[in-house]
Amino acid sequence: MQQLVLLGAEAIAQGALDAGISGVYAYPGTPSTEITEYIQKNRLAREKGIHSQWSANEKTAMESALGMSYAGKRAIVCMKHVGLNVAADGFINAAITGSGGGLIVAVADDPSMHSSQNEQDSRFYADFALLPVFEPTTQQEAYDMVFAGFELSEKYGLPVMMRITTRLSHSRASVKTREVLNQNQLKLPEDPRQFVLLPSIARKRYKRLLELQAALLKESENSGFNPDQPGNDHSLGIIACGIAFNYVQENYPSGIPYPVLKISQYPAPIEKVRKLTETCKSILVLEEGYPLLENGLRGLLNNNPIPIHGRLDGSVPRDGELTPDIVANALGIETKSGPAIPEFLANRPPSMCKGCSHIDTYYALIDALKPFGSGRTFSDIGCYALGALPPFEAINSCVDMGASITMAKGAADAGLIPAIAVIGDSTFTHSGMTGLLDAVNENSPITVIISDNETTGMTGGQTSAAYGRLESICLGIGVPANHLRLIIPLRKNHEANVAIISEELNHHGVSVIISRRECIQTAVKHKKVHNS
Amino acid sequence: MKTDIILAGVGGQGILTIAAAIGFASLYENKFVKQSEVHGMSQRGGAVQSHLRISDNPIASDLIPLGNADLILSVEPMEALRYLPYLAKQGWVVTNSVPFENITDYPSISRIKDELRALPNSVWLNADQLAQDCQSPKSSNIVMLGAASEHLGLSMDSLRAGVEQVFSRKGKDVVDANFRAFETGRKFTSKLQIN
């Protein structure tokens, strides 16, 4: 046993190591990246041969983890909330197949969109898939819940979701560790057809999943992670999910006067909720995310005998993460504030690093596009999305991983010719390759620029899945060799690069231009290692 | 004892190093600590902040409520102002005076200084220069830690041990350079109150 100071994400990682995982599978994505990185850096994990290499995307990660679970071993798969969209096919169907060895799907949501394009709430996915969820309140709970999650997963043969949000993932606190468990032995499923979701089998598996719901509900009712505490003042009952509970506590340093139900394990404990609503004159629901529970409590007709407050009646803002002050306002507690922010204060948005290769790529593209006009460049998820901001204002879309190529194709189909896609190397192998195949099959008049900085830059420089193999992948997909071009994005090559891009923009078919120069951040790191 | 600290700066300026040193120091004194950080896209030259809470008692919220920060410790002058709503009535602002100008509409430095001068407790120092003067040019963040050291509720010995723990992997020379930076900051702290 040890006492460690860990980020919430790291607490999950340490919990997974101590609970005897045989592998972690993941694609980097803020705020989930640190779970996998922590395991990758752990010496004991390396000695034990615990799998921790990055996957090409969240879907491949989800399915590999399911495969490890099939083989009887404990696995954890980690992703950011939008990554679960990519992994959704595997995730939803893993609820039908069920698991073998314990399987935890750790998903980090990003309310307030600190580093994301939306703030979707992953609890809805679990609700949809009929799977249990753990939502830790503290770093210690995050650690403990990994043990509980694997136990629950193996007890019912179901994957379990661990849902955290940015604030817990990226906040440090002290965590007490437990005795380390051994890894599971290799063990095949008792029913050789468990994972064969032919309709006739899937129907049976689905009925089993439905039948398990009552037992999962009972687990939640009895869970120590869902404590209800009494209060003297029954004018209000509080339901606080996950980290929201901390903000309630913060506002009542000498004790909470109202009855409180903390919910950190789902399906929501209905009997405990019922008890609270029957003994209180009104209810406040505090959720870090969408109003999942509040919606359920209100019901379709919203004709409850007592008022229900939360995100849907404006007691809490409809969007964004919670803060102690937002919760204070919802509780009618007066808040303080220091001096106002002076009006002259300038915003300081993130920007591409000095010397970044994307910068030279964009300047070349901007010049090459002059004869055609703007409004035709589709981009993607990565640092290069900052090309939307001044001084570049070079891109017209950033939607989801891989969407640059497919949106360019669709726009070209509509007659916007040429259409340009700008995509990073890691994003290309994550979800761009299949779209490129579509474009090749129709010889669509698009120019794809793979801005290849040889790493997964925005999340901190993780290994890029196709490092050194982009050309062979493009050729293999069927890009004609004479329209697969390489440029080196440096200021001194500007004129030559503009000329090459112009040639390909004028080609009425698929072109791929690989614009290759190492990420300035990883280059500096490599130089330091080299020098020392 | 309870100290709420906002650490402020621009991505890449080393505020997490300051946070780590204070965090270690707090653990030496068996305090409870919670420290919320910014990772991800904002680290690319954007405004970053860390909420650091130290207490003798368990800490509930990972975030500091508005109007509660005992200290805003900023390694960049404009960034100190961004978090003023968090500052408690008698709280301190300790900031580096050297601007990090990676935006086109950076306000005039005199307006920033005026704003800080209007506060009851603020300290303004050129940590970059002080770090150079003590032959620790990379340690302006630790100069800032030294300058804020009186407002943390921790002993100097604990803070030194915290600095040592953060840099011990990099060898004795680096640890010593950061000790010098820490002491330099400490010396200047009370002298530099803006009048």
Interface residues (C-beta under 8 A of the other chain):
Chain A: V5 L7 T30 P31 T33 E34 H114 S115 R167 L168 H170 S171 R172 A173 S174 I243 N246 Y247 Q249 E250 T323 P324 D325 A328 T335 K336 S337 G338 P339 A340 I341 P342 F344 L345 A346 N347 R348 P349 P350 S351 M352 C353 C383 L386 M458 T459 G460
Chain B: V10 G11 G23 L27 F32 V33 K34 Q35 S36 E37 V38 H39 G40 M41 S42 Q43 R44 G45 G46 A47 H51 I59 A60 S61 D62 L63 I64 P65 L66 G67 N68 A69 M78 E79 L81 R82 L84 P85 Y86 L87 A88 K89 G91 N102 I103 D105 Y106 P107 R111 E115 A118 L119
